[in-house]
Amino acid sequence: MRMAIRGLLMAVLAGSLCVTRAHAQTPFYAGKTIQLIVGFGTGGGYDLWARTLARHMNRYIEGKPAIVVQNMPGAGSYAAANHLFSVAPKDGTVIGLIARDAAVGPLTDAPGARYDATKFGWIGTPGTDHSVCVAFHTAKVKAAKDLLSQELIVGDVGAGGASREYPLALSRLLGMKFRLISGFHASTDVFLAMERGEVDGMCESYDSVKGRHADWLADGRLKVILQGGEAPNPELKDVPFVLDLATNEDDRKALSFLYSGMGIGRPFIAPPGLPEERMAILRAAFEATMKDPEFAADAERQKLVLEPSSGQHLADIVGRLYATPRAVIDRVGELIK
């Protein structure tokens, strides 16, 4: 009897250990879904990057979770950033893609930017950007110098993005005559408005413009009149670089801070407080995806320019932004209100 009981206990203990080991070996993401929130509407550059990444990144996450894209447009991605910061689960099942300039929003006291960008988990960016302002062929403005005497009506997809903040700052700092028309959800809507004669142009990332309308650039229907970023784009040799138009060092510092988001590119982020091991999983999967030939080919088919940077690189940029002298930040904040 004793031997029978002992055998039964050993069997139960062995079974319990097997269940415990099996549970311990089950990847966190097995059977789960990752929600990828995009701070803009469908069809624009951010949306395309999100959907391209979602098709490939799960292969590099143990457990191969489905990645589902959800668009949450509003206030130039501030709505999505606020949701990720305060509402979204902090377990790695929700990540996001926000505007490259969203990190600057809280610094400049932008309305609706209720988060601390240094507390996000920065996963990485598939590409860095150059900002351009473009004019449709029907516009009176044909070159940057024309903006000093002629008005350019531009589409605006909301606070926190290049389409709003750059023309506002350039108008107030350099005297350029931009007039903003708000209410657009994505850059694709602005391009349609150009065709309908409702706006004359927009300020947007160069890769987004090329991706949507390389044909317009080639046949002259769309002209790049101004560029900005960390450095001039070699493809745009004859297009004036914004920082070169500054007439004094204070203006140059303000413009440099304003355009610093270009180095952040298309930032994928996680909510604050994510466990370190979960953050490491997401960063490693992102970096592996950036090296994946299928992902690269998918991006190329959609005319997306792949120039990735790591999450740590983005976190370092954000850290430098938050160390900017208060006087420069306050000035830029006034420029983009």
C-alpha positions in Angstrom: 0.0 0.0 0.0 2.8 2.4 1.0 4.6 1.7 -2.3 1.4 2.3 -4.3 0.8 5.6 -2.5 4.4 6.6 -3.0 4.2 5.8 -6.7 1.0 7.8 -7.0 2.6 10.8 -5.3 5.7 10.6 -7.5 3.5 10.4 -10.6 1.5 13.5 -9.6 4.7 15.4 -8.7 6.2 14.5 -12.1 3.1 15.5 -13.9 3.0 18.8 -12.0 6.7 19.5 -12.9 6.0 18.8 -16.6 3.1 21.2 -16.6 5.2 23.8 -14.8 8.1 23.4 -17.3 5.7 23.5 -20.3 4.1 26.7 -18.9 7.6 28.3 -18.3 8.6 27.4 -21.9 5.5 28.9 -23.5 6.5 32.3 -25.1 4.7 35.3 -23.8 3.4 36.2 -27.3 2.1 32.7 -28.2 -1.6 33.0 -29.0 -1.6 36.8 -28.5 -2.2 39.7 -30.9 -0.1 42.9 -31.0 -2.1 46.0 -31.7 -0.1 48.6 -33.7 -1.7 52.0 -33.4 -0.9 54.5 -36.1 -1.4 58.2 -35.3 -2.7 59.1 -38.8 -5.4 58.0 -41.3 -5.0 55.3 -44.0 -3.0 55.7 -47.1 -0.3 58.1 -45.9 3.4 57.3 -45.4 3.0 56.4 -41.7 0.2 54.0 -42.5 2.1 52.3 -45.2 5.2 51.8 -43.0 3.0 50.4 -40.2 1.2 47.9 -42.5 4.5 46.9 -44.1 6.2 46.2 -40.8 3.1 44.3 -39.5 3.4 41.9 -42.4 6.9 40.8 -41.4 7.9 41.6 -37.8 5.9 38.8 -36.1 8.3 36.2 -37.7 11.0 37.4 -35.4 8.9 37.3 -32.2 8.9 34.0 -30.4 5.3 32.8 -30.5 4.6 34.6 -33.8 1.7 36.9 -32.6 -0.5 38.5 -35.2 0.1 42.2 -35.6 -3.0 44.2 -36.3 -2.9 47.8 -37.4 -5.4 50.3 -36.0 -5.5 53.9 -37.3 -6.1 56.5 -34.6 -5.8 59.9 -36.4 -6.1 63.1 -34.4 -4.0 66.2 -33.7 -1.0 65.2 -35.8 -0.7 61.9 -33.8 -1.0 63.5 -30.3 -4.2 61.5 -29.8 -2.3 58.2 -30.4 0.7 59.3 -28.3 -1.6 60.2 -25.4 -3.4 56.8 -25.7 -0.1 54.9 -25.7 1.2 56.9 -22.8 -1.8 56.8 -20.4 -4.3 54.2 -21.6 -2.7 51.3 -23.5 -1.6 48.1 -21.7 2.0 48.3 -20.7 2.8 44.6 -21.4 4.0 44.7 -25.0 0.6 43.9 -26.6 0.2 47.4 -27.9 2.8 49.5 -29.7 2.5 52.6 -31.9 3.8 54.7 -34.7 3.6 58.5 -34.1 4.8 61.6 -35.9 8.5 62.2 -36.0 7.9 65.7 -34.5 5.6 64.4 -31.7 8.5 64.2 -29.3 8.8 68.0 -29.4 5.1 68.6 -28.6 5.2 68.5 -24.8 8.4 70.6 -24.8 6.7 73.4 -26.6 3.4 73.1 -24.6 1.5 72.1 -27.8 -2.2 71.8 -27.1 -3.1 68.1 -26.5 0.4 66.8 -26.1 0.0 65.1 -22.7 2.9 62.8 -22.4 6.7 62.7 -21.7 8.5 61.5 -24.7 11.5 60.4 -22.7 9.4 57.7 -21.0 8.3 55.9 -24.2 10.0 52.8 -25.2 11.6 53.7 -28.5 11.7 50.6 -30.7 13.2 52.0 -33.9 12.6 53.7 -37.2 12.7 52.2 -40.7 13.8 55.4 -42.2 15.1 59.0 -41.5 13.5 61.8 -43.4 14.0 65.1 -45.2 11.2 67.6 -45.0 10.1 69.4 -48.2 7.5 72.0 -49.1 6.0 71.3 -52.5 3.8 73.4 -54.8 1.4 72.1 -57.4 2.0 73.3 -61.0 -1.1 75.6 -60.9 0.3 77.6 -57.9 1.6 81.1 -58.4 4.6 80.1 -56.1 7.3 78.4 -58.3 10.3 78.8 -56.0 11.1 79.5 -52.3 11.8 83.2 -53.0 8.3 83.6 -54.3 7.0 82.8 -50.8 8.1 86.3 -49.7 5.6 88.0 -52.0 3.0 85.3 -53.0 0.8 83.2 -50.8 0.9 79.4 -50.9 -2.2 77.6 -49.6 -1.1 74.4 -48.0 -3.0 71.4 -46.5 -2.6 70.6 -42.8 -3.1 67.2 -41.3 -3.0 68.4 -37.7 -0.8 69.7 -34.9 2.5 67.8 -34.3 3.3 67.2 -37.9 5.4 68.8 -40.6 2.3 69.9 -42.6 1.4 72.3 -39.9 4.4 73.2 -37.7 6.9 73.9 -40.5 4.8 76.4 -42.5 3.7 78.2 -39.4 7.3 78.6 -38.2 8.6 79.6 -41.6 5.9 82.2 -41.9 6.6 83.8 -38.6 10.4 83.4 -38.6 11.3 84.0 -42.2 8.3 86.0 -43.4 7.1 83.3 -45.9 3.5 83.6 -46.9 2.0 80.2 -46.1 -1.8 79.9 -45.5 -2.9 76.7 -43.8 -6.1 74.8 -44.6 -6.8 72.3 -41.8 -9.0 69.2 -41.4 -7.2 66.7 -43.6 -6.6 63.2 -42.1 -3.6 62.1 -44.2 -1.3 63.4 -46.9 -3.2 61.4 -49.5 -6.2 63.7 -48.8 -4.1 66.8 -49.4 -2.8 65.4 -52.7 -6.4 64.9 -53.8 -7.2 68.5 -52.7 -4.3 69.7 -54.9 -5.9 68.0 -57.9 -9.3 69.6 -57.1 -7.7 73.0 -56.8 -8.5 73.4 -53.1 -4.9 73.8 -52.0 -1.7 74.7 -53.7 0.7 72.4 -51.9 2.0 71.1 -48.6 5.0 70.5 -46.4 5.7 66.8 -46.0 8.5 64.2 -45.9 10.3 63.8 -49.2 10.0 60.0 -49.2 6.2 60.3 -48.7 5.9 62.7 -51.6 8.0 60.4 -53.8 6.1 57.3 -52.7 2.8 58.8 -53.6 3.6 60.9 -56.6 7.0 60.3 -58.2 5.2 60.8 -61.5 4.1 64.3 -60.6 7.7 65.2 -59.6 9.0 63.7 -62.9 6.5 65.5 -65.2 6.6 68.8 -63.4 3.1 68.7 -61.9 4.7 69.0 -58.5 7.8 71.1 -57.6 9.9 70.9 -54.5 10.5 74.5 -53.5 12.1 74.1 -50.0 13.9 71.4 -47.9 14.8 70.9 -44.3 16.3 68.4 -41.9 19.6 67.5 -40.3 21.4 68.1 -43.6 20.5 68.8 -47.2 19.3 65.9 -49.4 21.8 65.1 -52.2 18.9 64.5 -54.5 17.7 68.1 -54.1 20.9 70.0 -55.0 19.1 73.1 -56.4 16.5 73.3 -53.7 17.2 75.9 -50.9 17.9 74.4 -47.4 15.9 76.0 -44.7 18.8 76.5 -42.2 20.8 78.4 -44.9 18.0 81.0 -45.0 18.4 82.0 -41.4 19.8 85.5 -41.1 21.2 85.1 -37.5 22.4 82.4 -35.1 19.3 82.6 -32.9 17.0 81.9 -35.9 19.3 79.1 -37.0 19.1 77.4 -33.6 15.4 77.7 -33.6 15.1 76.1 -37.0 17.6 73.4 -36.1 15.4 72.5 -33.1 12.3 72.6 -35.1 13.6 70.2 -37.8 15.3 67.9 -35.3 12.5 65.4 -35.6 13.7 64.5 -39.1 16.3 62.3 -37.5 13.6 60.5 -35.6 12.0 59.4 -38.9 9.0 57.1 -38.5 9.2 56.2 -34.9 7.7 52.9 -33.6 7.3 53.2 -29.8 6.0 51.2 -26.8 4.1 52.6 -23.8 6.1 53.6 -20.8 6.9 51.1 -18.1 7.2 48.1 -20.4 9.2 45.3 -18.7 12.8 45.3 -19.9 12.7 41.8 -21.3 9.6 42.6 -23.4 11.2 45.8 -24.7 14.3 43.8 -25.6 12.1 41.4 -27.6 10.5 44.2 -29.6 13.7 46.0 -30.4 15.4 42.7 -31.4 12.5 41.8 -33.6 12.4 45.2 -35.2 16.1 45.2 -36.0 15.9 41.7 -37.5 13.0 42.8 -39.6 15.0 45.7 -41.0 17.6 43.2 -42.3 15.0 40.9 -43.8 15.2 40.7 -47.6 11.4 40.1 -47.9 10.7 43.2 -45.8 13.1 45.2 -47.9 11.6 44.1 -51.1 8.1 44.8 -49.8 9.2 48.4 -48.8 10.8 48.9 -52.2 7.6 47.9 -54.0 5.7 50.6 -52.2 8.5 53.1 -52.9 9.4 53.4 -49.2 13.1 54.3 -48.6 14.7 52.0 -46.0 17.3 53.8 -43.9 16.7 52.3 -40.4 17.9 53.5 -37.0 17.8 51.6 -33.7 15.5 52.4 -30.8 18.5 53.4 -28.7 19.5 55.9 -31.4 16.0 57.5 -31.2 16.1 57.5 -27.4 19.4 59.4 -27.6 17.9 62.0 -30.0 15.0 62.5 -27.7 17.3 62.9 -24.7 19.2 65.6 -26.6 16.0 67.4 -27.5 14.9 67.5 -23.9 18.3 69.0 -23.0 17.8 72.0 -25.4 18.0 75.4 -23.7 14.6 76.6 -22.5 14.9 79.9 -24.4 15.2 78.0 -27.7 12.3 75.7 -26.9 10.1 78.6 -25.8 10.8 80.5 -29.0 9.9 77.6 -31.2 6.8 76.9 -29.1 5.6 80.4 -29.8 6.3 80.0 -33.5 4.1 77.0 -34.0 1.1 78.0 -31.9 
